[in-house]
């Protein structure tokens, strides 16, 4: 039974996440030959304030990018 865990920064709409789950399951079914009803895909969404990239959180990075765009 294949189990896939995906962790994303929150912000994607539900339809996009569902499409991702379906595409991952389909790929596992096609490439591994696993029966579809044995495949598990788990998606966790983490707030940007709890996702670190180096010494900054994702929401800090996004805010800095937005500020740069405003200054252009």
SVG drawing of the C-alpha trace seen along z (x, -y; Angstrom):
<svg xmlns="http://www.w3.org/2000/svg" viewBox="-12 -52 31 55">
<polyline fill="none" stroke="black" stroke-width="0.4" points="0.0,0.0 1.8,-3.2 1.5,-6.1 2.5,-9.6 2.7,-12.6 2.7,-16.1 3.4,-19.2 2.5,-22.5 2.5,-26.1 -1.2,-27.0 -2.9,-29.2 -3.9,-26.9 -7.6,-26.4 -9.3,-23.2 -9.8,-22.2 -6.1,-22.5 -5.2,-20.3 -7.7,-17.7 -6.3,-17.7 -2.9,-17.1 -4.1,-14.2 -5.8,-12.6 -2.7,-13.1 -0.3,-11.6 -2.6,-8.6 -2.9,-8.1 0.8,-8.3 1.4,-5.7 -1.2,-3.4 0.3,-3.7 4.0,-3.5 3.9,-1.0 0.8,1.0 -0.7,0.4 -4.5,0.9 -6.1,-2.5 -8.0,-1.5 -4.7,-0.8 -3.1,-4.2 -3.1,-6.8 -2.2,-10.5 -2.1,-12.8 -1.8,-16.6 -0.9,-18.8 -1.0,-22.6 1.2,-24.7 0.7,-28.4 3.4,-30.6 4.3,-31.8 5.4,-28.2 7.3,-27.5 11.0,-28.5 13.3,-29.2 16.7,-29.8 16.2,-32.3 13.0,-33.8 9.4,-32.5 7.5,-32.2 5.1,-35.0 8.1,-37.3 9.5,-36.4 6.2,-37.0 5.8,-40.4 9.4,-41.4 8.6,-40.4 5.3,-42.3 7.2,-45.4 9.7,-45.0 6.9,-44.9 5.4,-48.0 8.7,-49.9 9.1,-49.1"/>
</svg>
